[in-house]
Amino acid sequence: MKHLHTFESFLFEKEVNETLHEASHAGRAWSGKIKNIDNLLSWMYDKGILNKTEQAEKDRTFRQYYRYYNDGDIPQGMRFDSEEKIELAIEQKVEEFIKKILAKYTGKYDRRTWV
């Protein structure tokens, strides 16, 4: 039996799907979608929790990210045939760095001290 939707539920479902899409599209850090994670990484950086190699990687990765979205500068080694592929590669690079750092340091700091 086919499930029937009311117009109101259809609008709500469409709104939720659009919101989820906006949260996962390229530029999410630029538009503040991962602000809390960025704040945590900045705090870890300032407190010396990240080692020198991780600090340099954060600087390099985030500089490339913001230079692309601010100035349109394409990061070295990311010459693709479309803007969408460049944005996807940049987003993936930032996400991989975030996942690596969170996996390494989760539970090794008091989350209440950085809020």
N, C-alpha and C positions, 0 to 999 in steps of 0.2 A: 504494500500500500504506500502510495506517495505521500510524503509529509507536506502539508500545506502551511505556508507562511502568511502571517498577517502583514499588512503594509508597514506597520510600526516595527515589527520584528525584522523585516527586510531592511529598513533604514538603519536600525541599530546594528545589525550584522554587517552592513556595508560600512558603517562608521568605524566599527571595531577593526575590520580588515584594513581599512585605509590607515588607521592609527598604527596598527602593527607594521604595515608596509613602510610608513614614514619613519618608524623607530629603527628599521633595519636597512634603510636605503643609504646609499653613499652620502656622506656629509653629516652623519648623525652626531659625531663629536663636535663638528663645526656648529651645528644647530642646538647644542646643549643636551643631546639625548643621553650622553654617558658622562654627565658632569660630575656625579658622585665618584665614579671610578677615576676620573682625571684628578679630582681633588685628593683622593687617596694616594695616587701615584705621586703627586706633587708633594704631599706630606711625607711619604716614604723617602723621597729624594732629599727633601730639606733636612730630615732627621738623620740622614746617613744610613738608612736601612738598606737602600740599594747600594751595591758595590760600584766601583768606578766604571767597570765595563758596562753594567746595566744603566748607569747614569748616562754614559756616552751613547748607548743604544737608544735610550728614551729621547735624549736631545736630538739625535739624528732622525729618528722615526717621526717624532712630532713636528720637527722643523720641516721635513719634507711634506707632511700632511698639511700643515697650515700654510706653507708657501704655495702649495698647489691651489688650495681653496681661496687664499688671499690674492695671490699674484698670477695664478695660472701657470706657475713653473712646474714643468713635468720632471719628476725625480729621475735621476740618472738610472738607466737600465729599465725604465718603464715606458718604452716607446711602443705603444699598441696602435692598432688601426682605428680605434674609436675612443671617445672620451669616457664612455661607460666602462670599458675595460680598464682604463687607467684608474678610474675612481674605485672600481672593484679591487684592483691590486693594492691600492693605497689603503683602503679600508681593511683588507685582509691582513696587511702587514701590521697595522695598528692593533687589530684584534689579536693576532698571534702574540705580539709583545705583551699585551694586557693579560692574556691567558697564562703565558709563561710566568709572569711576575706574580699574579694572584695564586697560581698553583704552588709556586715556590715559597711564598711568604704567608699564606693563609694559616692562621693559628699561631704565628710567631710574633704577633704584635697585638696590643689591646685596642680593639676597634673603637672603644669609647674615648680614647685619648685623641683621636683625630677628628672627631665630629665637631 
